[in-house]
Amino acid sequence: MIPDAEARREIEEFKKMTLKEKARFLGEAMKFCLSHGLISPAERQQMATDPEFSRQMAFKAMARRQLWRKAHSEAELPLSEEEKQMIARMEGWPKK
């Protein structure tokens, strides 16, 4: 799988970070995934008891956050002028 431009940019930025910045970045990814339900209860339980698994999950969280953002990006984009006009025309149609 070839990462998209935003994912590549995020990976390049991550490589340039200090250890403290990397820890903060991964922590933010974990918080995001936890708040959006992207980490299962079984994974949460294993993270609580297995430090190595927790470390691996931090990197998985970074990837999951990227995928979530990519999947939901279209819903967050503003409508184009053409789309607004089409919606306005459709709203004027006679109702049956």
N, C-alpha and C positions, 0 to 999 in steps of 0.2 A: 504494500500500500504506500503510495506517495503522499506525504502530508501536503496540505494546501499551504498557500503562502503565509497565512496568519499563524498556522502551527509551526512552520519553519522559522518564522520570525521569533516566536515565543521560545523555541528551542535554542536559537542562537543567543537570545538575551539571557536565557538560563545558564548557558555555558560561561558567560562573562561575569556572572554574579559571584559575590563572596559567599562563603559557607553560611554566614548569618542571613544573607539575603535569600539564598536557596532554601534555607529552613523556613523562613517567613513565607516565601512563595508557595512551597509545598503545603505549609499549614493552611494557607488561604484556599488552596485547591481542595484540601480535605474538608474544610468548613463548608465550602460551596457544595461538594458532593453530599455531605451529611445533610445539609439544609434542603437539598433537592431530591433526596431519597435515592441517590445513585450508589449507595453502599448498602448492601444487604445486611439484615440482622446477624446472619452467620458470619459475615466478614467482620462486622463490628465486634462480635464475641471473640473471634480469633485474634483480632488486633489487640484486644485487652490482655491477652495472655502470651502473645508471641511477638517480641520486638522486631524480629526479622520480617515477619509478615507485615507488621505496621510500616516498616520502611518501604517494602515493596508496594503497599497500598498507596503510599504518598505519591509515588510515580504513576500508579494506575489512576489515581485521582486527577492528576494533571491531564492525562489523556482523556478521561471521562468528561472532564470539564470542557475540553476542546470540542469533543464530539457533541456534547449537549448544546454548546453555544452555536456550533455549526448547524445542528438540526433545528434550533429555534431562532436562528437569525432572520429568516424570512418573515416570521410573525412579528418581529420587532422593527422591521423596516417601514418607513413611512410610505404611504400610497403615492404612486406617481400621479401626475395631472391627468393622464389618460385613464388610469384606473378610477380616479375620482369622478370623471365625466361619465364613464361607463356605469358606475354605481348610481349616479344621479339619474341617468336614463332609465335604468332598471327600476328604480323606485317610483318612476312616473307611469309604469305600465299599469293597465287596468287590472284590477284584482278580480278573480273569478269567484 
